[in-house]
Amino acid sequence: MMEHVELIAVQVQQLKKKLAWSWVYDVDKKLEDQTGRIEKLKSRVPLCQARIDKQLVCMPALSSQSEVFICQHSVKFSVNFEDIKFLNALLTE
């Protein structure tokens, strides 16, 4: 009877070790998958940054005589501040 209990205790210890290593391998696999996803996203950063830069609003020093250049889709629009004041006056009347 005592030998049977000792055998079961040894088997329990072995199962605990197997469970621990199984958990380690599972976590390692998940980390590898996440690392792959992170690397894929990192490789997309330059392309996304280029798109953002392309759509930024480019504004020179602001003054009443300045023009605003809107850089969007490689097209530049020029707007004079006097035109903006005129349009604003029309809209607020």
GIQUI-V95893 format. One record per residue. N is the residue number from 1. RES is the residue in three letters. PHI is phi in degrees with one decimal (999 if undefined). Layout:
[[N | RES | PHI] [N | RES | PHI]]
This chain:
[[1 | MET | 999] [2 | MET | -65.7] [3 | GLU | -64.3] [4 | HIS | -64.9] [5 | VAL | -65.6] [6 | GLU | -64.2] [7 | LEU | -63.7] [8 | ILE | -64.1] [9 | ALA | -62.5] [10 | VAL | -65.2] [11 | GLN | -63.1] [12 | VAL | -62.0] [13 | GLN | -61.2] [14 | GLN | -63.6] [15 | LEU | -66.0] [16 | LYS | -62.5] [17 | LYS | -64.4] [18 | LYS | -62.1] [19 | LEU | -63.5] [20 | ALA | -62.3] [21 | TRP | -66.8] [22 | SER | -61.9] [23 | TRP | -63.3] [24 | VAL | -60.6] [25 | TYR | -64.1] [26 | ASP | -63.8] [27 | VAL | -64.8] [28 | ASP | -60.7] [29 | LYS | -63.5] [30 | LYS | -63.3] [31 | LEU | -64.3] [32 | GLU | -61.9] [33 | ASP | -62.4] [34 | GLN | -66.4] [35 | THR | -62.9] [36 | GLY | -62.0] [37 | ARG | -64.3] [38 | ILE | -62.3] [39 | GLU | -62.5] [40 | LYS | -62.7] [41 | LEU | -67.3] [42 | LYS | -60.6] [43 | SER | -69.2] [44 | ARG | -85.4] [45 | VAL | -56.2] [46 | PRO | -58.7] [47 | LEU | -65.4] [48 | CYS | -64.9] [49 | GLN | -63.5] [50 | ALA | -63.6] [51 | ARG | -64.7] [52 | ILE | -62.5] [53 | ASP | -59.9] [54 | LYS | -67.3] [55 | GLN | -101.9] [56 | LEU | -67.4] [57 | VAL | -88.6] [58 | CYS | -97.4] [59 | MET | -126.5] [60 | PRO | -74.5] [61 | ALA | -53.9] [62 | LEU | -80.5] [63 | SER | -152.9] [64 | SER | -66.6] [65 | GLN | -98.2] [66 | SER | -72.4] [67 | GLU | -114.3] [68 | VAL | -105.9] [69 | PHE | -106.8] [70 | ILE | -101.1] [71 | CYS | -95.9] [72 | GLN | -142.0] [73 | HIS | 54.3] [74 | SER | 60.3] [75 | VAL | -118.5] [76 | LYS | -108.2] [77 | PHE | -110.5] [78 | SER | -111.4] [79 | VAL | -128.8] [80 | ASN | -86.4] [81 | PHE | -62.2] [82 | GLU | -64.6] [83 | ASP | -64.9] [84 | ILE | -64.9] [85 | LYS | -61.0] [86 | PHE | -62.0] [87 | LEU | -64.8] [88 | ASN | -63.8] [89 | ALA | -63.8] [90 | LEU | -62.9] [91 | LEU | -74.1] [92 | THR | -90.6] [93 | GLU | -73.1]]
